[in-house]
């Protein structure tokens, strides 16, 4: 899509000093809707009996979704990676609906740190209508309330970096936003499975997205009637994987052997942007699925093991509802870390090439950009993160910690993004 042809209506921001709650209100209640409250019992459980507006019909209430008013997040020291990641996730409407449903569940304080953090975090976006006078008739006017500290993620940060002091008030170093995003998604997936009573291990071993057990081998027939021995890595689905999860199918073809295929899930795609041929996100996706030669591949031929010539290709078998693309700008090695300062163009509207898919007739190949995370600075271990997100009315906002500003699409498409969030249309 050509940014030159886009007419962007200016967005006027009204910064309101929203009335702060007292300590008792903050620890005891979070407003769900106007006049409805949610509380916790003495054991720290979210008590759905205290939700006044639900009246026992939790399933109906869980389907209710409302738009979150934008709020900046305070950075007390090297926490911009956390702030930018959270703001980008809040741009995903399906994820926000999941968070709002979590608020109505009995989530124990112990054993579910990530779910608890998100359930309490989304409460901080509840703003009484008397405090923020949103002009519903004029969609170009948007109220933004005072920023706050995402203190609910203190325990999550401690698990993410156990070598650092457990404090939300400041950290001695910067972290990789992509690594943190992958960590909290993995943790949230596991906790959702555990909450659903589907946890696959009773000995305390975390399940992870992909289990170490593979299903039985099946011989499948693909395009042009070519067969392959297919192995599917089993995994337990969750409400999170239903939003961000997809499936990849990698096929290895070795001389003198039947093709071998492996199907495995993903929550985000890692794209190599280092090759000179990569100038756009479409180039990176094409490279992702391009066949590659495997050096020193061992295969069994006529009952004898040996090294043969082999090629591997990867395609998308199942598309995710929200696709997160990680542009691999950072490199880590024995000499330290480096950052690739290379412009990579990405569009507001992404239509996946049929060549990327296992089934060329797959419907729903069109995605729209809803958020980006950008790292500013020369080195991965330093610098600063910001997030650009699309508000439900189509306006774009830039979240720079506590600062929230309106931006046009030309500023969104700046070619230096680190993470891209695309929602399927």
C-alpha distance (Angstrom), angle and dihedral (degrees) to the residues before:
residue distance angle dihedral
X1 . . .
X2 3.80 . .
X3 3.77 111.9 .
X4 3.79 89.5 -156.3
X5 3.82 91.2 67.5
X6 3.78 96.0 51.4
X7 3.78 117.7 104.0
X8 3.78 107.8 -149.2
X9 3.80 117.0 -163.7
X10 3.80 111.0 -144.1
X11 3.77 114.3 -107.8
X12 3.78 117.9 -139.2
X13 3.79 113.9 -150.8
X14 3.76 121.0 -150.0
X15 3.79 109.6 -161.6
X16 3.78 110.4 -153.9
X17 3.77 127.5 -171.9
X18 3.77 96.5 -133.3
X19 3.77 115.5 -148.0
X20 3.83 108.9 -97.9
X21 3.77 119.7 -129.1
X22 3.76 120.2 -123.9
X23 3.82 121.0 -110.5
X24 3.79 93.3 -96.5
X25 3.80 92.8 52.1
X26 3.80 93.1 46.7
X27 3.80 93.6 51.9
X28 3.79 97.5 38.8
X29 3.77 110.8 34.4
X30 3.78 144.7 28.8
X31 3.78 120.1 -170.6
X32 3.81 112.4 -118.8
X33 3.77 100.0 -177.4
X34 3.76 131.7 -17.8
X35 3.78 105.2 -53.7
X36 3.82 97.4 3.3
X37 3.79 125.3 108.8
X38 3.77 138.8 -164.3
X39 3.83 123.4 -156.8
X40 3.77 144.3 174.9
X41 3.78 129.4 -120.4
X42 3.82 125.2 -131.4
X43 3.82 91.5 -85.1
X44 3.78 92.9 57.6
X45 3.82 93.8 -105.7
X46 3.79 120.2 142.6
X47 3.80 100.8 -110.6
X48 3.79 110.2 -146.2
X49 3.78 90.1 -172.0
X50 3.80 87.5 74.4
X51 3.78 93.4 59.6
X52 3.77 100.1 106.5
X53 3.78 99.4 -168.6
X54 3.81 96.4 46.6
X55 3.82 95.8 64.7
X56 3.76 93.3 -167.2
X57 3.79 96.5 -51.3
X58 3.82 97.7 110.7
X59 3.78 95.4 159.9
X60 3.79 92.0 56.3
X61 3.80 91.9 46.7
X62 3.81 91.7 48.9
X63 3.80 89.7 60.9
X64 3.79 92.2 56.9
X65 3.78 111.2 103.5
X66 3.75 130.1 -177.2
X67 3.77 134.8 -179.9
X68 3.79 116.7 -98.3
X69 3.77 115.6 -130.1
X70 3.83 111.2 -124.8
X71 3.80 116.3 -100.6
X72 3.77 128.3 176.0
X73 3.80 121.2 -126.8
X74 3.79 121.4 -129.8
X75 3.80 117.1 -122.4
X76 3.79 109.9 -149.3
X77 3.79 93.1 178.2
X78 3.83 132.6 -31.2
X79 3.82 93.0 -12.8
X80 3.80 99.1 117.8
X81 3.83 90.1 104.7
X82 3.82 88.0 60.9
X83 3.80 95.2 43.7
X84 3.80 95.4 48.2
X85 3.82 92.4 46.9
X86 3.80 93.3 50.7
X87 3.81 93.4 47.7
X88 3.82 91.7 50.0
X89 3.81 91.6 50.9
X90 3.80 90.6 50.3
X91 3.81 88.9 59.6
X92 3.82 88.7 66.4
X93 3.81 105.8 88.8
X94 3.80 94.6 -160.3
X95 3.80 90.8 53.2
X96 3.81 91.7 49.6
X97 3.81 89.9 52.6
X98 3.80 88.7 52.9
X99 3.81 90.8 52.0
X100 3.79 91.1 50.1
X101 3.80 89.9 51.6
X102 3.81 90.8 50.5
X103 3.79 89.2 60.0
X104 3.80 89.2 65.4
X105 3.80 96.2 52.4
X106 3.77 131.9 89.0
X107 3.80 98.7 -109.4
X108 3.83 113.9 176.5
X109 3.79 115.5 -133.5
X110 3.81 90.7 -134.1
X111 3.79 118.8 67.2
X112 3.81 97.5 12.5
X113 3.83 106.3 71.1
X114 3.81 96.4 149.1
X115 3.80 96.8 46.9
X116 3.80 90.8 44.9
X117 3.82 91.4 49.1
X118 3.82 93.1 51.6
X119 3.83 94.3 42.7
X120 3.80 90.8 53.6
X121 3.82 93.1 38.6
X122 3.80 94.0 58.4
X123 3.83 88.7 52.3
X124 3.80 88.6 65.9
X125 3.80 88.9 67.1
X126 3.80 92.7 61.3
X127 3.78 106.1 108.4
X128 3.82 122.8 178.0
X129 3.79 111.5 -119.5
X130 3.81 89.0 -124.8
X131 3.82 90.0 63.4
X132 3.81 98.8 47.0
X133 3.78 115.2 37.9
X134 3.80 100.8 -155.2
X135 3.78 112.9 -165.8
X136 3.80 99.4 -134.4
X137 3.81 93.2 -178.3
X138 3.79 94.2 55.0
X139 3.81 110.1 55.8
X140 3.82 91.1 -173.2
X141 3.80 90.3 68.0
X142 3.78 116.5 78.4
X143 3.79 128.3 176.5
X144 3.78 118.1 -137.7
X145 3.78 117.7 -168.0
X146 3.76 129.3 -149.9
X147 3.84 118.6 -66.0
X148 3.78 122.2 -108.4
X149 3.80 139.9 -167.0
X150 3.85 115.7 -99.1
X151 3.81 90.3 -132.8
X152 3.81 93.3 156.0
X153 3.82 89.4 77.0
X154 3.79 96.3 61.6
X155 3.83 93.6 103.8
X156 3.81 90.6 44.7
X157 3.80 91.3 53.4
X158 3.79 90.2 50.0
X159 3.81 90.2 55.9
X160 3.80 90.8 45.6
X161 3.82 93.7 52.4
X162 3.82 108.1 17.8
X163 3.81 90.8 170.9
X164 3.81 92.2 66.7
X165 3.81 128.9 75.3
X166 3.79 113.2 -88.8
X167 3.78 98.5 -112.7
X168 3.80 134.7 125.6
X169 3.81 89.5 -165.6
X170 3.79 94.0 81.5
X171 3.79 143.4 -32.1
X172 3.81 131.0 -141.8
X173 3.81 95.6 -131.3
X174 3.80 145.6 28.4
X175 3.82 121.5 -107.6
X176 3.80 134.4 -149.4
X177 3.82 109.4 -97.2
X178 3.80 92.1 -151.0
X179 3.80 92.2 52.7
X180 3.80 90.4 49.4
X181 3.82 92.0 47.4
X182 3.81 91.4 51.1
X183 3.81 90.4 46.8
X184 3.80 97.2 52.4
X185 3.81 92.6 43.2
X186 3.80 90.7 51.5
X187 3.80 91.3 47.1
X188 3.78 93.3 46.3
X189 3.80 91.4 49.3
X190 3.81 91.6 52.8
X191 3.78 93.8 46.2
X192 3.81 92.2 49.3
X193 3.80 90.2 52.8
X194 3.79 90.1 48.4
X195 3.79 91.1 48.2
X196 3.79 90.6 50.9
X197 3.80 90.9 53.4
X198 3.80 91.5 -115.2
X199 3.78 96.8 111.0
X200 3.78 105.0 143.6
X201 3.81 97.3 -149.2
X202 3.78 129.6 55.1
X203 3.80 96.1 -174.2
X204 3.79 96.2 72.7
X205 3.81 97.0 -99.1
X206 3.80 110.0 139.2
X207 3.79 114.7 -117.5
X208 3.84 100.5 -141.8
X209 3.78 123.3 -162.8
X210 3.81 93.5 -75.6
X211 3.77 121.6 40.2
X212 3.79 122.0 -142.4
X213 3.80 90.8 -121.4
X214 3.77 119.3 91.1
X215 3.77 124.7 -152.8
X216 3.78 121.1 -118.7
X217 3.77 117.3 -71.1
X218 3.77 117.0 -98.2
X219 3.77 129.6 -169.6
X220 3.77 108.0 -133.2
X221 3.78 130.7 -173.5
X222 3.78 115.9 -133.0
X223 3.81 135.5 178.2
X224 3.81 116.6 -29.2
X225 3.84 88.6 18.3
X226 3.79 92.0 -77.3
X227 3.80 113.1 153.0
X228 3.81 129.2 -146.6
X229 3.78 136.2 -177.1
X230 3.82 102.3 -113.7
X231 3.79 126.3 -158.2
X232 3.78 118.5 -169.8
X233 3.79 117.5 -157.3
X234 3.78 105.6 -135.8
X235 3.79 121.2 -132.7
X236 3.76 137.9 167.0
X237 3.81 112.6 -111.3
X238 3.79 122.9 -135.4
X239 3.78 137.4 -176.1
X240 3.80 87.2 -95.9
X241 3.81 95.3 52.8
X242 3.80 87.6 48.2
X243 3.81 87.3 63.6
X244 3.81 104.8 35.9
X245 3.80 101.8 16.8
X246 3.78 128.1 105.6
X247 3.79 137.2 155.1
X248 3.80 132.8 -109.8
X249 3.79 125.1 -158.2
X250 3.79 116.2 -155.5
X251 3.81 118.8 -169.8
X252 3.81 124.9 -162.7
X253 3.78 117.6 -162.3
X254 3.79 116.0 -167.1
X255 3.79 127.6 -179.1
X256 3.78 111.4 -95.5
X257 3.81 94.2 8.0
X258 3.77 135.8 96.3
X259 3.80 112.4 -104.4
X260 3.80 114.0 -92.9
X261 3.81 120.6 -147.2
X262 3.81 130.5 -168.7
X263 3.80 124.5 -165.7
X264 3.79 116.0 -158.1
X265 3.83 135.6 165.5
X266 3.79 127.8 -114.8
X267 3.80 136.9 -168.4
X268 3.81 96.2 -167.0
X269 3.79 135.7 8.2
X270 3.82 121.6 -122.4
X271 3.80 111.0 -145.1
X272 3.79 124.3 -163.6
X273 3.82 109.2 -137.8
X274 3.82 97.9 171.6
X275 3.85 99.4 95.0
X276 3.80 114.6 96.1
X277 3.80 90.8 -124.9
X278 3.81 91.6 64.8
X279 3.80 112.0 92.2
X280 3.81 100.9 136.4
X281 3.78 137.5 36.5
X282 3.81 87.2 -109.5
X283 3.82 88.9 57.5
X284 3.80 90.4 51.7
X285 3.82 92.0 49.7
X286 3.80 90.7 49.2
X287 3.81 90.1 51.8
X288 3.82 89.5 47.4
X289 3.80 91.2 60.8
X290 3.81 98.2 35.2
X291 3.84 115.9 114.8
X292 3.80 115.4 -102.6
X293 3.79 131.7 -163.7
X294 3.82 117.0 -113.9
X295 3.78 115.6 -141.5
X296 3.81 118.5 -143.3
X297 3.81 95.0 4.2
X298 3.80 113.0 177.9
X299 3.80 117.9 -147.0
X300 3.78 135.7 166.2
X301 3.78 110.9 -114.7
X302 3.78 120.7 179.2
X303 3.77 90.4 -18.4
X304 3.79 94.7 -52.3
X305 3.80 126.0 103.2
X306 3.76 117.4 -131.4
X307 3.78 146.4 146.2
X308 3.79 112.1 -89.9
X309 3.78 139.0 171.1
X310 3.79 110.9 -89.0
X311 3.79 140.0 172.3
X312 3.78 129.3 -157.0
X313 3.80 129.0 -156.8
X314 3.81 130.6 -178.5
X315 3.79 127.2 -154.6
X316 3.78 135.7 170.0
X317 3.80 112.5 -101.9
X318 3.82 98.8 176.3
X319 3.79 123.5 23.9
X320 3.80 121.9 -137.5
X321 3.79 123.1 -127.6
X322 3.80 89.7 -128.6
X323 3.79 115.0 27.7
X324 3.80 118.6 -157.7
X325 3.80 114.9 -161.0
X326 3.81 119.0 -161.7
X327 3.80 113.7 -156.6
X328 3.80 103.3 -152.2
X329 3.79 99.9 -132.8
X330 3.81 96.2 146.7
X331 3.79 126.7 75.2
X332 3.79 123.9 -169.6
X333 3.79 123.8 -162.9
X334 3.78 146.0 136.9
X335 3.80 89.7 -71.2
X336 3.79 92.5 55.6
X337 3.79 131.0 -102.5
X338 3.79 129.5 -40.9
X339 3.79 135.2 -172.9
X340 3.80 127.3 -138.9
X341 3.82 108.8 -134.2
X342 3.77 97.7 -161.2
X343 3.79 127.4 138.7
X344 3.81 112.1 -124.0
X345 3.79 116.6 -176.6
X346 3.79 118.8 -136.0
X347 3.83 128.0 -179.0
X348 3.78 132.9 -131.4
X349 3.78 87.1 -127.9
X350 3.80 119.7 41.3
X351 3.79 122.4 -167.8
X352 3.79 111.5 -171.6
X353 3.79 115.5 -130.3
X354 3.80 113.2 -114.5
X355 3.81 88.0 -127.1
X356 3.82 88.6 69.1
X357 3.79 92.1 60.9
X358 3.79 132.1 78.1
X359 3.80 89.0 -140.2
X360 3.82 110.8 41.0
X361 3.80 90.3 -160.4
X362 3.81 92.5 61.1
X363 3.79 110.8 138.0
X364 3.78 124.7 -136.5
X365 3.80 100.7 43.3
X366 3.82 92.1 148.0
X367 3.81 120.4 98.9
X368 3.81 133.6 177.6
X369 3.79 124.9 -147.4
X370 3.82 112.9 -112.7
X371 3.82 103.0 165.0
X372 3.79 146.6 2.4
X373 3.80 133.2 -163.8
X374 3.79 117.0 -151.4
X375 3.80 130.6 -168.1
X376 3.80 114.8 -146.6
X377 3.78 117.2 -160.3
X378 3.78 143.9 56.8
X379 3.82 100.1 -93.1
X380 3.83 132.8 45.8
X381 3.81 93.0 -133.2
X382 3.80 92.0 55.5
X383 3.78 136.6 30.6
X384 3.79 130.9 71.0
X385 3.83 139.8 -76.8
X386 3.80 128.6 -139.2
X387 3.80 132.6 175.4
X388 3.79 130.1 -143.1
X389 3.81 113.0 -158.9
X390 3.77 135.6 -179.6
X391 3.79 113.9 -126.4
X392 3.85 116.7 -141.4
X393 3.81 91.3 -103.6
X394 3.82 89.5 60.6
X395 3.80 97.2 -102.8
X396 3.80 120.0 130.4
X397 3.80 122.7 -132.0
X398 3.79 129.6 -168.8
X399 3.80 114.9 -142.4
X400 3.79 112.0 -157.4
X401 3.81 99.9 171.5
X402 3.84 105.3 -79.6
X403 3.80 93.0 -1.5
X404 3.82 120.1 89.2
X405 3.80 118.8 -175.6
X406 3.78 136.8 170.8
X407 3.80 116.2 -112.8
X408 3.78 136.6 -179.1
X409 3.78 127.0 -123.8
X410 3.82 91.6 -100.3
X411 3.80 88.3 64.6
X412 3.80 91.3 46.1
X413 3.81 92.8 54.5
X414 3.80 95.5 57.7
X415 3.85 97.2 137.2
X416 3.83 94.7 -129.7
X417 3.82 100.0 90.7
X418 3.80 121.9 139.3
X419 3.82 100.5 -166.9
X420 3.81 128.1 24.1
X421 3.82 125.9 -161.5
X422 3.82 115.6 -158.1
X423 3.81 123.7 -177.6
X424 3.79 120.9 -151.5
X425 3.79 114.0 -118.5
